[in-house]
């Protein structure tokens, strides 16, 4: 971009600058902003608090990397953050610099960092003031980490608060070395944050505010007296959680999908096509149009078993290398989650096949809705996949960075050849590291004790996630899957 084009781009992206210059309300722009108006048309009141500490905390030299799938609302979260910052009495709105980077080249990013500071230099007349940079979809720019590293090391940008967003986590980008090693700032707090689709707790709060929400617990504390008390208080209402869970397994957690399902009874085909377009884009997919639905259908069907990459790739018409590369892109785009086999110490069993779970229920419905002949997903499989994501998110919340390196969940094999869906893994507590509670997903209304005996034979205790059975009288507890999801987050 030329400088005049960049100036126009920055000015349009920061309407609060003009408001500050004319002493107008720094919040008036919210009513007319295109993205916020679009949200207002499909709004159930859900707001992510993922940047709450940045919005309310000191303006200092912190850096936050915010990732997550497309269509999940990262751009709206940045705009909400800008609006909240502009309302602060101790922040001049011209300290807030919002830079949409979707169409940028590397030189555009470098120049934008210089030009934006120049455009807001009026606030430095008495003394230099720190900026709050909101760089949206910066990960689409080749070499973006090196550009920001150079700016953090050599300019006033290194003293500023910086939030960058992106929709892919690529192993080929050195985020840790370029940005987090000594450059993430002096304020404590999570540096790498993932904006996932709404979890079941947020879904319930938005769609059924009258239903009670039991407190979340540490994933190593699922079998404690506090959990017994919490579950006994809501045991009378198990049907409400069961029906809500089935809705969640149908709609998923993308905010617009939740709105459409709640208000119209189903997620629209147009939004499903939007989601399919995101996956094709981030997977760099030049395959035929029916390739993505067939891939997702196959993964959804086979999610509960270890995935044979060579055999499954051959079934879909790919070589093992091409299929492995497609799966890698799906995972790095937050469309899926690996679940490797783990041993009794919680460590990955090298060379063993891993399970692969789609990261939101709606992705399992795309094939059936968008391509004739594809099967509907099974609720038993959807339940297991959704609990996998809930547990993985809980572990990553406790131990930053584990999601990005595929080190959250895992399954175990017993001596008799059976499997436990979610084996214990090591997680931190204030008193040291502990192991998570083993969980087996069985969306059943009877016959759960036979599955419980498998878990008890290996671990002595654990949790069976059922459809609507609550039984806390044995070493292995039966807890309805929706309540397990709520306990995990």
Residue pairs with C-beta under 8 A, 6 or more apart in sequence:
1 9
1 104
1 105
1 108
1 111
3 111
3 115
6 108
6 111
6 112
6 115
7 115
7 119
9 100
9 112
10 97
10 99
10 112
10 115
10 116
10 119
11 17
11 18
11 119
13 98
13 99
13 100
14 96
14 97
14 98
15 29
15 33
16 26
16 27
16 29
16 82
16 86
16 93
16 94
16 96
17 93
17 94
17 119
17 120
18 24
19 25
19 26
19 28
19 29
19 86
19 93
20 26
20 92
20 93
20 94
21 94
21 122
26 86
26 87
26 93
27 83
27 86
27 87
30 36
30 83
31 37
33 79
35 75
35 76
35 79
36 76
36 79
39 73
39 76
39 255
42 255
42 256
42 259
42 260
43 259
44 206
44 207
44 255
44 258
44 259
44 262
45 206
46 198
46 202
46 205
46 206
46 255
46 258
47 80
48 73
48 77
48 80
48 195
50 66
50 77
50 193
50 195
51 64
51 66
51 77
51 78
51 80
51 81
51 163
51 193
53 189
54 62
54 64
54 81
54 132
54 161
54 163
55 81
55 84
55 85
56 84
57 187
57 189
58 187
59 91
59 95
59 130
59 132
59 160
59 161
60 130
60 159
60 161
60 185
60 186
60 187
61 130
61 158
61 159
61 160
61 161
61 185
61 186
61 187
62 161
62 162
62 184
62 185
62 186
62 187
62 189
63 152
63 161
63 162
63 163
63 164
63 179
63 180
63 183
63 184
63 185
63 191
64 162
64 163
64 164
64 184
64 189
64 190
64 191
64 192
64 193
65 164
65 165
65 166
65 175
65 179
65 180
65 191
65 192
65 193
66 74
66 77
66 163
66 164
66 165
66 166
66 193
66 194
66 195
67 139
67 165
67 166
67 167
67 168
67 169
67 192
67 193
67 194
67 195
67 334
67 404
68 74
68 165
68 167
68 194
68 195
68 196
68 334
69 167
69 196
69 197
69 278
69 333
69 334
69 335
69 359
69 360
70 167
70 278
70 281
70 282
70 333
71 254
71 256
71 274
71 275
71 278
72 195
72 196
72 197
72 254
72 255
72 334
73 195
73 255
74 136
74 137
74 165
74 167
74 195
75 100
75 136
75 137
75 165
77 165
77 195
78 98
78 134
78 136
78 163
78 165
79 98
81 134
81 163
82 96
82 98
82 134
85 91
85 93
85 95
85 96
85 132
86 93
86 96
91 132
92 123
92 129
94 120
94 122
94 123
95 120
95 123
95 129
95 130
95 131
95 132
96 131
96 132
96 134
97 116
97 117
97 120
97 131
97 132
97 133
97 134
98 134
98 136
99 112
99 116
99 133
99 134
99 135
99 136
99 138
100 136
100 137
101 108
101 109
101 112
101 135
101 136
101 137
101 138
101 140
101 141
101 144
102 136
102 137
102 140
104 112
104 138
104 140
104 141
105 141
105 142
106 141
106 142
106 143
106 144
106 147
108 141
109 135
109 138
109 141
109 144
109 147
110 147
110 151
113 133
113 151
113 155
113 157
116 131
116 133
117 131
117 156
117 157
120 131
123 129
128 156
130 159
130 160
130 161
131 157
131 160
131 161
132 160
132 161
132 162
132 163
133 157
133 160
133 161
133 162
133 163
133 164
134 163
135 162
135 163
135 164
135 165
136 165
137 165
137 166
137 167
138 144
138 148
138 164
138 165
138 166
139 164
139 165
139 166
139 167
139 168
139 170
139 173
140 166
140 167
141 147
144 164
144 173
145 173
145 174
145 175
145 178
145 179
146 178
148 157
148 162
148 164
148 178
148 179
149 178
149 179
149 183
151 157
151 158
152 158
152 162
152 179
152 183
153 183
158 183
161 185
167 278
167 282
167 333
167 334
168 282
168 329
168 332
168 333
168 334
169 332
169 334
169 404
170 332
171 332
175 192
180 191
180 192
184 191
190 400
191 400
192 400
192 401
192 404
194 334
194 393
194 396
194 403
196 253
196 334
196 359
196 389
196 393
197 252
197 253
197 254
197 255
197 359
197 360
198 206
198 253
198 254
198 255
198 258
199 253
199 390
199 393
199 485
199 489
200 244
200 245
200 248
200 253
200 386
200 390
200 482
200 485
200 486
200 489
201 213
201 216
201 485
201 486
201 489
202 253
203 244
203 247
203 248
203 251
203 253
203 258
204 211
204 213
204 244
204 486
205 213
206 258
206 262
207 244
207 247
207 258
207 262
208 240
208 244
211 237
211 240
211 241
211 244
212 233
212 234
212 237
213 486
214 230
214 231
214 233
214 234
214 483
214 486
214 487
215 230
216 394
216 486
216 487
216 488
216 489
217 224
217 226
217 227
217 487
217 488
218 398
218 427
218 429
219 391
219 394
219 395
219 398
219 427
219 436
219 437
219 488
220 427
220 429
220 434
220 435
220 436
220 437
221 227
221 437
222 437
222 439
222 463
222 477
222 479
222 484
222 487
223 437
223 461
223 462
223 463
223 477
227 487
228 472
230 487
231 470
231 472
231 479
231 483
234 241
234 483
235 470
238 468
238 470
238 480
239 468
241 480
241 482
241 483
241 486
242 467
242 468
242 480
242 482
244 482
245 383
245 480
245 481
245 482
245 485
246 379
247 261
248 361
248 386
248 482
249 361
249 379
249 382
249 383
249 386
250 261
250 267
250 361
250 365
251 257
251 258
251 260
251 261
251 262
251 267
251 361
251 362
252 258
252 267
252 360
252 361
252 362
252 363
252 365
253 360
253 361
253 362
254 271
254 275
254 360
254 362
256 271
257 267
257 271
257 362
260 266
260 267
260 268
260 271
261 267
267 362
267 365
267 369
269 369
269 370
272 362
272 365
272 366
272 369
272 370
273 370
275 362
275 363
275 366
276 292
276 293
276 366
276 370
278 333
279 285
279 292
279 296
279 330
279 333
279 335
279 363
280 292
282 329
282 332
282 333
282 335
283 292
283 326
283 329
283 330
283 333
284 329
285 291
285 292
285 326
290 371
291 316
292 366
293 366
293 367
293 370
293 371
293 374
294 316
294 367
294 371
294 374
295 316
295 326
296 358
296 363
296 364
296 366
296 367
297 367
297 368
297 371
297 374
297 375
298 312
298 315
298 316
299 307
299 336
299 356
299 358
300 358
300 363
300 364
300 367
300 377
300 381
300 385
301 375
301 377
301 381
302 312
302 356
303 355
303 356
303 357
303 358
303 381
303 384
303 385
304 355
304 380
304 381
304 384
304 421
305 355
306 341
306 352
306 353
306 354
306 355
306 411
307 353
307 354
307 355
307 356
308 353
309 320
309 323
309 324
309 327
309 353
310 320
312 323
313 319
313 320
313 322
313 323
313 324
314 320
316 323
318 326
327 336
327 356
330 336
331 337
331 338
331 356
331 406
334 359
335 358
335 359
335 363
336 356
336 357
336 358
336 359
337 356
337 357
337 358
337 359
337 388
337 389
337 392
337 403
337 406
337 408
337 409
338 354
338 355
338 356
338 406
339 354
339 355
339 356
339 357
339 388
339 409
339 410
339 411
339 422
340 348
340 349
340 352
340 354
340 355
340 406
340 410
340 411
341 348
341 349
341 352
341 353
341 354
341 410
341 411
341 412
341 413
342 348
342 349
342 410
342 411
342 412
342 423
342 425
343 349
343 412
344 412
345 426
346 410
346 423
346 424
346 425
346 426
346 435
348 407
348 410
355 388
355 411
357 384
357 385
357 388
357 389
358 364
358 385
359 389
360 389
361 377
361 382
361 385
361 386
364 377
364 381
364 382
364 385
365 376
365 377
367 374
367 375
368 374
368 375
368 376
368 377
379 443
380 441
380 442
380 443
383 441
383 443
383 465
383 481
384 421
384 441
384 443
386 481
386 485
387 421
387 422
387 439
387 441
387 465
387 481
387 484
387 485
387 488
388 409
388 421
388 422
390 484
390 485
390 488
390 489
391 408
391 409
391 422
391 436
391 439
391 488
392 403
392 408
392 409
393 403
393 488
393 489
394 488
394 489
395 402
395 408
395 409
395 425
395 427
395 436
396 402
396 403
396 408
397 489
398 427
398 428
399 427
399 428
402 408
408 425
409 422
409 425
410 422
410 423
410 425
411 419
411 420
411 421
411 422
411 423
412 419
412 420
412 423
412 438
412 458
413 419
414 420
414 454
414 457
414 458
415 458
416 454
416 457
418 454
420 438
420 439
420 440
420 454
420 455
420 458
420 459
420 462
421 439
421 440
421 441
422 436
422 438
422 439
422 440
422 441
423 438
424 435
424 436
424 437
424 438
424 459
425 435
425 436
426 433
426 434
426 435
427 433
427 434
427 435
427 436
437 461
437 462
437 463
438 455
438 458
438 459
438 461
438 462
438 463
439 462
439 463
439 464
439 465
439 484
440 451
440 452
440 454
440 455
440 462
440 463
440 464
440 465
441 464
441 465
441 481
442 448
442 451
442 464
442 465
442 466
443 465
443 466
443 467
443 481
444 466
444 467
444 469
445 466
445 467
445 468
445 469
446 469
448 464
448 466
448 469
448 471
448 478
449 474
451 464
452 462
452 464
452 474
452 475
452 476
452 478
453 476
455 461
455 462
455 464
455 476
456 462
456 474
456 475
456 476
460 475
461 475
461 476
461 477
462 475
462 476
462 477
463 476
463 477
463 478
463 479
463 484
464 476
464 477
464 478
464 479
465 479
465 480
465 481
465 484
466 478
466 479
466 480
466 481
467 480
467 481
468 480
469 478
469 480
470 478
470 479
470 480
470 483
471 477
471 478
472 478
472 479
479 487
